[in-house]
């Protein structure tokens, strides 16, 4: 079996409502869908993250063709090594990781289909049969809207509720109070500040928020230097998750080695491949640390691939990240289980175990052509020192 054809299709799929945080303002997900065809006519599918600029990721994918075409898809590690080192993509690692993750995913899918085995079996087999995901609460919503979102989440069976913080601590304390009131004593509240606070601010703010019981605080302080998280971890009782500090393979290793957080919240996108994500997650378990699957905003292919990995890991949290419940639609033939519930069971299909709907793929490719990428910012939120500049 040899790789004979590669196709890269950018798609834009809208959210049902805007995603807000101290860092991101986004109305949907733009990804690049990777299709790899082999000499035996088998097809593998993957999803590359768009990052800040989908055009640069498409250019990277096109530049990676010489490292893939004609190769044996089972030799994915050798292809990665050649592309990263001989292709000198080590000088542009984040862009490479976002692009290569889609190729790597498609290679795993292709090999799983040839072997007639689900991806989780290729990764060593099941360590659990189900994974639990969180309820993503709207940031910036009115209090009544937040209450209703919590009530709907409880009715749908969610136990872990996640909300952004880092803009207005007084309002955020009230948000957390309302969440605790609505989900009860047994629900878990998870917050994410996206590096918004200094160590001193984080120490003070986490103490206030923890009056209502915080299960996990994601990246309250800037990830660089790593001393920020180490100092905060010594100051607070709230368990900490690292995310922004895991941008590259070496970053993830340094964070793990220095035990800068209780939980590593990342994905194959950050470290470039399912293999890297899987190996680092096993190393984290040896250090007594846990894994939470991160989402940068994703479609079904990326969500499915990460689900397979989570099924095989020795030490994970409950309440992994998802945006499936926020998506207007998807490019898959069947909706993901987590589009409507918190629990996702292991499925037996070969490879990723899902199929791409070609009509939906074409529809959202046209949508990308017409409206472009869903950018992670609103131009009106920029340049606070110069109000109204965006109207010029």
C-alpha positions in Angstrom: 0.0 0.0 0.0 1.4 3.4 -1.1 0.1 6.9 -0.8 -1.1 8.0 -4.3 -3.2 11.2 -3.7 -3.5 14.0 -1.1 -6.4 16.5 -1.1 -6.8 19.5 1.2 -10.1 21.2 1.6 -10.7 24.2 3.8 -14.2 24.4 5.4 -15.9 26.8 7.7 -18.7 25.6 9.9 -20.7 28.1 12.1 -21.4 27.9 15.8 -25.0 28.2 17.0 -23.8 31.1 19.2 -20.6 33.2 19.6 -17.7 31.8 21.7 -16.2 34.5 24.0 -13.3 34.6 26.4 -10.6 37.0 27.6 -8.7 35.9 24.5 -11.1 34.6 21.8 -14.1 36.0 20.0 -15.2 33.4 17.5 -18.4 32.5 15.5 -17.4 29.1 14.1 -14.7 26.7 13.3 -12.4 26.7 10.2 -10.4 23.5 9.6 -8.6 22.0 6.6 -9.9 18.5 5.8 -7.2 16.1 4.7 -8.0 13.2 2.4 -5.3 10.6 1.7 -5.9 7.9 -1.0 -3.8 4.8 -1.2 -2.8 2.5 -4.1 -5.4 0.0 -2.9 -8.1 2.7 -3.2 -8.6 3.0 0.6 -9.1 6.5 1.9 -8.1 8.0 5.2 -9.5 11.3 6.6 -7.9 13.9 8.9 -8.4 17.4 10.1 -5.8 20.2 10.3 -6.3 23.1 12.6 -6.5 26.5 11.0 -4.7 28.4 13.7 -4.4 32.1 13.3 -4.4 31.9 9.5 -5.8 29.0 7.5 -3.9 30.1 4.4 -0.6 29.4 6.1 -1.7 26.0 7.1 -2.9 25.2 3.6 0.5 26.4 2.3 2.3 24.1 4.8 0.2 21.1 3.8 1.1 21.7 0.1 4.8 22.0 1.1 4.6 18.7 2.9 3.5 16.7 -0.1 7.1 15.6 -1.1 7.5 13.9 2.3 4.3 11.9 1.9 3.6 11.0 -1.7 4.5 7.5 -2.6 5.3 6.5 0.9 4.0 3.6 3.0 1.3 5.0 5.2 2.3 2.7 8.1 5.7 4.5 8.3 4.2 7.7 9.7 7.0 8.3 12.3 9.6 8.3 9.6 7.6 10.7 7.5 7.3 13.0 10.5 11.0 12.9 11.1 11.8 13.6 7.5 9.4 16.5 7.3 10.3 18.1 10.6 14.1 17.8 10.4 15.0 17.5 6.7 12.2 19.8 5.7 13.5 22.3 8.4 9.9 22.7 9.7 11.5 22.7 13.2 12.0 26.4 12.6 8.2 26.9 12.2 7.0 24.2 14.6 3.5 25.5 15.6 2.4 25.9 12.0 3.9 22.5 11.2 2.1 20.9 14.1 -1.3 22.3 13.1 -0.8 21.1 9.5 0.8 17.7 10.2 -1.8 16.7 12.8 -4.3 16.4 10.0 -2.0 14.3 7.8 -1.1 12.1 10.8 -4.8 11.6 11.6 -5.5 10.6 8.0 -2.6 8.1 8.1 -3.9 6.5 11.3 -7.4 6.3 9.8 -6.0 4.7 6.6 -4.0 2.1 8.4 -6.9 1.3 10.7 -9.1 0.7 7.7 -6.6 -1.6 6.1 -6.1 -3.6 9.3 -9.9 -3.7 10.0 -9.2 -2.3 13.5 -10.4 0.8 15.3 -7.7 3.3 16.1 -7.8 2.6 19.8 -6.6 -1.0 19.1 -3.7 0.3 17.2 -2.8 2.4 20.2 -2.7 -0.5 22.6 -6.3 -1.2 23.3 -9.0 0.0 25.6 -8.4 1.1 29.2 -12.0 2.3 29.5 -15.2 2.0 27.4 -16.5 5.5 27.8 -15.3 9.1 28.2 -17.1 12.0 29.8 -17.2 15.5 28.3 -18.0 18.9 29.9 -20.8 21.4 29.4 -19.4 24.6 27.9 -21.3 27.5 29.5 -21.6 30.9 27.6 -19.2 33.6 28.8 -20.7 37.1 28.9 -24.3 35.9 29.1 -26.9 37.5 31.2 -27.4 35.9 34.6 -30.8 34.5 33.6 -29.3 33.0 30.4 -26.5 31.4 32.5 -29.1 29.9 34.9 -31.0 28.4 32.0 -27.8 27.0 30.4 -26.9 25.3 33.7 -30.4 23.9 34.0 -30.3 22.5 30.5 -26.9 21.0 31.2 -28.1 19.3 34.3 -31.2 18.0 32.5 -28.9 16.6 29.8 -26.8 14.7 32.3 -23.7 16.9 32.5 -21.7 16.8 35.8 -18.8 19.1 34.8 -19.4 22.8 33.9 -16.8 25.0 32.3 -16.8 28.8 32.0 -14.3 31.4 30.9 -13.0 34.0 33.4 -10.3 36.7 33.3 -12.2 39.9 32.4 -14.3 41.1 35.4 -13.7 39.2 38.6 -16.7 40.6 40.5 -19.1 39.5 37.7 -17.2 36.2 37.4 -17.7 35.5 41.1 -21.4 36.0 40.7 -21.4 33.7 37.6 -19.7 31.0 39.6 -22.1 31.5 42.5 -25.0 31.0 40.1 -23.5 27.9 38.6 -23.0 26.3 42.0 -26.5 27.1 43.0 -27.9 25.5 39.8 -25.7 22.4 39.5 -25.7 21.5 43.2 -22.9 20.4 45.5 -22.0 17.3 43.4 -21.3 19.1 40.1 -17.8 20.3 39.2 -17.1 23.9 38.2 -14.1 24.4 35.9 -12.7 27.8 35.0 -10.3 29.1 32.3 -8.6 32.5 32.5 -6.5 32.1 29.3 -3.4 33.6 31.0 -5.3 36.8 32.0 -3.9 37.2 35.6 -0.6 37.9 37.2 0.5 35.4 39.9 -0.7 37.8 42.6 -4.0 38.4 40.9 -4.5 34.7 40.3 -3.8 33.9 44.0 -6.4 36.5 45.1 -9.0 35.7 42.5 -8.8 31.9 42.9 -9.3 32.3 46.6 -12.5 34.3 45.9 -13.8 31.9 43.3 -13.0 28.9 45.4 -15.6 30.0 48.0 -18.0 28.2 45.6 -15.7 25.2 45.0 -13.5 25.2 41.9 -12.6 21.7 40.6 -9.9 22.9 38.1 -8.5 26.3 37.0 -7.0 26.3 33.5 -4.0 28.5 32.8 -4.7 31.4 35.2 -1.3 33.0 34.6 1.0 33.5 31.6 2.6 30.2 30.7 6.0 31.7 30.1 8.1 31.7 32.2 7.0 28.3 33.6 7.9 29.7 37.0 4.5 31.5 37.0 2.6 28.3 37.2 5.1 26.8 39.7 4.7 29.7 42.0 0.9 29.8 41.7 0.7 26.1 42.3 2.5 26.6 45.7 0.1 29.5 46.6 -3.3 28.1 45.8 -5.4 25.1 46.9 -7.2 25.0 43.5 -5.9 22.3 41.2 -4.3 23.8 38.1 -4.3 22.8 34.4 -1.7 23.9 31.9 -2.7 24.7 28.3 -1.1 27.7 26.7 2.3 26.4 28.0 2.0 23.2 25.8 2.4 24.8 22.4 5.2 22.5 21.2 6.6 19.1 21.9 9.4 20.5 24.0 7.1 22.9 25.8 4.8 20.0 26.9 7.8 18.0 28.0 9.2 20.9 30.1 5.9 21.5 31.7 5.5 17.8 32.5 9.1 17.4 33.8 8.8 20.4 36.1 5.3 19.4 37.3 4.0 22.8 36.6 0.4 21.7 36.8 -1.8 19.0 38.1 -3.4 18.4 34.7 -2.0 18.8 31.1 -4.8 20.1 28.8 -3.6 19.7 25.2 -4.2 17.7 22.1 -2.5 16.2 19.0 -2.6 19.7 17.4 -0.2 21.2 20.0 2.4 18.5 19.7 1.9 17.6 16.0 0.7 14.0 16.1 -1.4 11.4 17.8 1.8 9.4 18.6 3.4 12.4 20.5 0.1 13.1 22.3 -0.2 9.4 23.3 3.4 9.1 24.5 3.4 12.3 26.5 0.1 11.3 28.1 1.7 8.0 29.3 4.7 9.9 30.7 2.4 12.3 32.5 0.7 9.3 34.2 4.1 8.1 35.4 4.5 11.5 37.1 1.0 11.2 38.7 -0.4 13.9 36.4 -3.7 13.7 34.5 -4.7 14.5 30.9 -7.6 16.7 29.8 -8.3 16.7 26.0 -8.2 20.3 24.8 -10.2 21.7 21.9 -9.2 24.7 19.9 -12.6 24.6 18.2 -12.9 21.4 16.2 -15.0 19.4 13.8 -16.0 15.7 14.1 -12.8 14.2 12.7 -10.5 15.8 15.3 -13.0 15.0 18.1 -13.2 11.3 17.1 -9.4 11.0 16.8 -8.9 12.4 20.3 -11.7 10.2 21.7 -9.8 7.1 20.5 -6.7 8.3 22.3 -8.5 9.0 25.5 -10.0 5.5 25.5 -6.4 4.1 25.7 -4.8 6.4 28.3 -4.0 5.3 31.9 -4.9 8.6 33.7 -7.4 11.1 32.5 -9.9 13.6 34.1 -13.6 13.6 33.7 -15.1 16.4 31.6 -13.0 16.7 28.5 -13.4 19.7 26.2 -15.7 19.7 23.3 -17.4 22.2 20.9 -19.7 19.6 19.2 -22.7 20.8 21.2 -22.1 24.4 19.8 -21.8 23.4 16.1 -24.5 24.2 13.6 -23.7 21.0 11.8 -20.6 18.9 11.0 -19.1 17.2 7.9 -19.7 13.7 9.2 -22.5 11.4 8.0 -23.7 10.9 11.6 -23.7 13.4 14.5 -21.2 12.8 17.3 -22.7 11.5 20.6 -21.4 14.5 22.4 -23.4 16.9 20.3 -26.3 16.0 22.6 -24.9 14.3 25.8 -21.8 14.2 28.0 -20.9 10.4 27.5 -19.2 9.0 24.5 -18.9 5.2 24.3 -16.2 3.2 22.4 -17.3 2.4 18.9 -15.9 -0.7 16.9 -15.5 0.7 13.4 -12.1 0.5 11.6 -9.8 3.5 11.6 -11.5 6.5 13.1 -14.8 4.6 12.7 -16.7 7.5 11.0 -17.5 8.6 7.5 -17.3 12.0 5.9 -20.5 13.2 4.2 -19.2 14.5 0.8 -22.2 16.8 0.3 -21.7 18.4 3.7 -18.0 18.7 3.0 -18.8 20.5 -0.3 -21.4 22.7 1.4 -19.0 24.0 4.1 -16.1 24.3 1.6 -18.4 26.7 -0.4 -19.2 28.5 2.9 -15.5 29.0 3.5 -15.0 30.3 -0.1 -17.8 32.8 0.4 -17.1 34.1 4.0 -13.5 33.0 4.6 -12.0 31.8 7.9 -13.8 32.1 11.2 -11.2 34.3 12.9 -10.5 34.1 16.6 -11.1 37.8 17.2 -13.6 40.6 16.5 -11.9 43.7 15.0 -14.1 45.9 17.1 -12.4 44.5 20.3 -9.0 45.6 19.1 -7.0 48.8 19.8 -8.7 49.9 23.0 -6.4 52.9 23.1 -7.9 54.2 19.9 -11.7 53.7 20.0 -13.5 53.6 16.7 -10.4 52.9 14.6 -12.1 49.9 13.0 -14.6 52.2 11.3 -11.8 54.0 9.4 
